[in-house]
């Protein structure tokens, strides 16, 4: 599943356009590498989303459209530079 669609379907972000914008601005990582909106998401991947002063890292548990598609690995506040 595409990254931008996954973030929306998993309800990590509310809109697919927001997912795309964050990825376009290099604020989404898959397994520690900057990801594009069209990057494929696989079960077991670690996705890190940085928005505002918040950083959320989740592990992908499902790519099919179910209610529990991820588990939160880490959530923290980050200081702006």
Helices and strands as residue ranges (DSSP letters): H 3-9, H 16-24, E 28-30, E 33-34, E 46-51, E 54-60, E 70-77
